[in-house]
Amino acid sequence: DWPSPPSFALFGIGSDAATYSTVIERIDINTAGNASDFGDLTQGRYRGGALGSATRAVFGGGNADLSAGDGNNESDVMDYVTIATIGNATDFGNLTQKRLGLAGLSNSTRGVFSGGYSGSRYDVMDYITIGSTGNATDFGNLINTRFAGAACASTTRGLIGGGDNGSITDEIDYITIGSTGNGTDFGNLTVSKQDRAGLSSSVRGIFAGGGGGGGNSNVIDYVTIASTGNASDFGDLTATKTRMGAASNSITGIFAGGNTGSNSNVVESVTIASTGNATDHGDLLATKQYLAGCSGSHGGIA
C-alpha cells in the first residue's frame, strides 16, 4: 500500500514493437527512480486514455490488437484500480463508443474522455463519476472531430490540445468539467502535433512532444489554464519523442515511454511552475509507446 497523500503515477494501455500490454506500471513522482509493477488491466490494449481522482485511476478505450484503427478492434472498455492498493484492475463500465486515440482529464469527482478514432474521427466527449461505476454519458462535442490529442485539467476546466482533425492541428479546446456542453476555443500550441502528452498543476497546463507534420518533436509548451490564449515555450524534452504517457502531482510532471524512432523506456520530469528542459527521472519496466498516465494528485485535484 501507498503512503497518504498519494504521490504516485500509474501508466497503462501501451504497446511495445510486437504486443499490446496489460501491465500497469507505478512511478514515484516525488523521487527519481525506476517504475515497478502495479498489476494488470482487464484487457490488453494500447492508445487509450487515463484519468484519476485522489483515490481511483480509470483507463478507457484503446485498440485491442496492433492493427490500424479500422472500426473492428477498438475497445469501449473502462477499468479502474484503487491507487493506494497494488493489484489488478476491475471493470468500470463502457464508453459511449468504441475508439482509440482518446484523451482523458478529470477533477476530483468527474472524468472526461474526449475524441478518438474507430474507422473515422470522433468529436464525442464522454463523462463518468469516478467514485462510482457504470457506463459513460455524453458530455458534448469538441470543436472538430479529433483523435490523438492530449489533455489536462484544473479543478474546474479541462483542456484538449493537438491531435489529428483531418490534418495535424495546434488547436486547444476547453471545457468546464462540472457542466456539460461543447468545447470552446482556447488558443493554439506552438507546434502542430498529434500524440502529445498533457499534464498540469491547478494553474498551468503542459503539452510535450508529439509527432506527425514534419516528424517527432522535443517541444514542451505551457498555458495558464484559467485564461485563454496561445501556448508559450517551456523548454525541451531530453529527446524528440511522441506517444508518451504523462502524469503529475501538481508540482512535478513526468513523461514516460514513447517513441524516438524506436520505443523508449525513459521517464523524464519537469517542475511545472518553472520553465526549463526536462531531466531524467528513471526507467519503465519495458520500452513502450502509446501509454496513458494518471495520478491521484494532479492539477484537477489540487
Secondary structure, 3 states (H helix, E strand, C coil): CCCCCCCEEEEECCECCCCECCEEEEEECCCCCCCEEEEECCCCCECCEEEECCCEEEEECCECCCCCCCCCCECCEEEEEECCCCCCCEEEEECCCCCECCEEEECCCEEEEECCECCCECCEEEEEECCCCCCCEEEEECCCCCECCEEEECCCEEEEECCECCCECCEEEEEECCCCCCCEEEEECCCCCECCEEEECCCEEEEECCECCCCCEEEEEEEECCCCCCCEEEEEEEEEEECCEEEECCCEEEEECCECCCEEEEEEEEECCCCCCCEEEEEEEEEEECCEEEECCCCCCC
